[in-house]
Amino acid sequence: MIELVNFVLLGLLAVTALAAIRLHDLFAVTMMFGIYSLLAAVVFVVLDAVDVAFTEAAVGVGISTILMLATIGLVGRQERRPSHRPLLPLAVVIVTGAALVYGTLDMPGFGDPDAPVQRHVAPRYLEQSPEEIGIPNVVTVVLASYRGYDTLGELTVIFTAGVGILALLGLRRRRPSTQPTEQEKT
Amino acid sequence: MRDNPVLRVVTKIAIPLILLFALYVQFHGDYGPGGGFQAGVIFAAAFILYALVFGTRAARTVVPPAVLRTVTALGLILFAGVGTVSQLLGSQFLDYDALADNPLHGQHIGIFLVELGVGITVAAVMITLFLAFAGRQDEP
């Protein structure tokens, strides 16, 4: 049963990705990206990574779709004809993809209890966190307490992104008059 | 879009529900899936919906840019502040054991505040991103 679910989900992911490549209407491409993120979120749920699925659904489906739509509103919804043949990029992508697939052959099986990732700090977090922290959701415990320093770094990255956007684009100040001045129009 | 009564009414009903759900995700993250990142994004989604329907000009009256800038920094300051306070109280940076007389309570308080800081900054940055992009279009 789970194989069938995985098969359908991964098949739909591939179909959505191909559709996003083939389409030239950027609005439709953005919708395809949204569907792709939603499918990816479902895959994460199947893999029991609910917190990641939640983030993917909120950020990938919601915010990034909206941001891409806002950008399309600025740049127009038709893709421009490419000025060069896509053969070299295609070759690079195929070689990189083949290398990645080759790399996965050496990876331990999914959920393998002897995999290095299960034998490092994960057992300690799972066994000690009830006594040390006492919060049921281990993901939150690892994120906010054991790996708090990493999360502080992540938050700094988001903060820096916000500051960068403010510095590059800025939020146009509201003028007291409702009529936009000449400077605002440009 | 603000001339469409259906959109306007549905938006006004949906926004409080979205905000409430964001707060649930924020404060229930200790027990179920969720946490500051997700809650911040959902919280921002409510403001983005408001901006989509009523226009970015109206949204900028609800959250003025100066407030947005201050709040963006506040979340990060809260996160780093919790770390510093725990350091001043005698344990290590971001080790919340010393925040209360009982290490378990300390961890609870620390994680709660840290997640709140994450949520505040993420929400503010997401709203900033949207207003910065969408606000560049000329509005009628």
Chai-1 contact restraints between the chains, C-beta under 6 A:
chainA,res_idxA,chainB,res_idxB,connection_type,confidence,min_distance_angstrom,max_distance_angstrom,comment,restraint_id
A,V50,B,P33,contact,1.0,0.0,6.0,A-B,restraint_1
A,D51,B,P33,contact,1.0,0.0,6.0,A-B,restraint_2
A,F54,B,P33,contact,1.0,0.0,6.0,A-B,restraint_3
A,F54,B,Q38,contact,1.0,0.0,6.0,A-B,restraint_4
A,T55,B,F37,contact,1.0,0.0,6.0,A-B,restraint_5
A,T55,B,Q38,contact,1.0,0.0,6.0,A-B,restraint_6
A,A58,B,Q38,contact,1.0,0.0,6.0,A-B,restraint_7
A,A58,B,V41,contact,1.0,0.0,6.0,A-B,restraint_8
A,A58,B,I42,contact,1.0,0.0,6.0,A-B,restraint_9
A,V59,B,V41,contact,1.0,0.0,6.0,A-B,restraint_10
A,G62,B,A45,contact,1.0,0.0,6.0,A-B,restraint_11
A,I63,B,V41,contact,1.0,0.0,6.0,A-B,restraint_12
A,I63,B,M126,contact,1.0,0.0,6.0,A-B,restraint_13
A,I66,B,I48,contact,1.0,0.0,6.0,A-B,restraint_14
A,A70,B,F133,contact,1.0,0.0,6.0,A-B,restraint_15
A,A70,B,A134,contact,1.0,0.0,6.0,A-B,restraint_16
A,G73,B,Q137,contact,1.0,0.0,6.0,A-B,restraint_17
A,I133,B,Q107,contact,1.0,0.0,6.0,A-B,restraint_18
A,G134,B,L104,contact,1.0,0.0,6.0,A-B,restraint_19
A,I135,B,D30,contact,1.0,0.0,6.0,A-B,restraint_20
A,P136,B,Y31,contact,1.0,0.0,6.0,A-B,restraint_21
A,N137,B,D30,contact,1.0,0.0,6.0,A-B,restraint_22
A,T140,B,G29,contact,1.0,0.0,6.0,A-B,restraint_23
A,T140,B,D30,contact,1.0,0.0,6.0,A-B,restraint_24
A,T140,B,G35,contact,1.0,0.0,6.0,A-B,restraint_25
A,A144,B,I111,contact,1.0,0.0,6.0,A-B,restraint_26
A,A144,B,V114,contact,1.0,0.0,6.0,A-B,restraint_27
A,A144,B,E115,contact,1.0,0.0,6.0,A-B,restraint_28
A,S145,B,Q107,contact,1.0,0.0,6.0,A-B,restraint_29
A,S145,B,I111,contact,1.0,0.0,6.0,A-B,restraint_30
A,G148,B,L94,contact,1.0,0.0,6.0,A-B,restraint_31
A,Y149,B,L94,contact,1.0,0.0,6.0,A-B,restraint_32
A,L152,B,F79,contact,1.0,0.0,6.0,A-B,restraint_33
A,L155,B,L76,contact,1.0,0.0,6.0,A-B,restraint_34
A,L155,B,F79,contact,1.0,0.0,6.0,A-B,restraint_35
A,L155,B,V118,contact,1.0,0.0,6.0,A-B,restraint_36
A,L155,B,T121,contact,1.0,0.0,6.0,A-B,restraint_37
A,I158,B,V122,contact,1.0,0.0,6.0,A-B,restraint_38
A,I158,B,V125,contact,1.0,0.0,6.0,A-B,restraint_39
A,F159,B,L76,contact,1.0,0.0,6.0,A-B,restraint_40
A,F159,B,T121,contact,1.0,0.0,6.0,A-B,restraint_41
A,G162,B,T72,contact,1.0,0.0,6.0,A-B,restraint_42
A,G162,B,V125,contact,1.0,0.0,6.0,A-B,restraint_43
A,G162,B,T128,contact,1.0,0.0,6.0,A-B,restraint_44
A,I165,B,L129,contact,1.0,0.0,6.0,A-B,restraint_45
A,I165,B,A132,contact,1.0,0.0,6.0,A-B,restraint_46
A,L169,B,A132,contact,1.0,0.0,6.0,A-B,restraint_47
A,L171,B,P65,contact,1.0,0.0,6.0,A-B,restraint_48
A,L171,B,L131,contact,1.0,0.0,6.0,A-B,restraint_49
A,L171,B,A132,contact,1.0,0.0,6.0,A-B,restraint_50
A,R172,B,G135,contact,1.0,0.0,6.0,A-B,restraint_51
A,R174,B,R60,contact,1.0,0.0,6.0,A-B,restraint_52
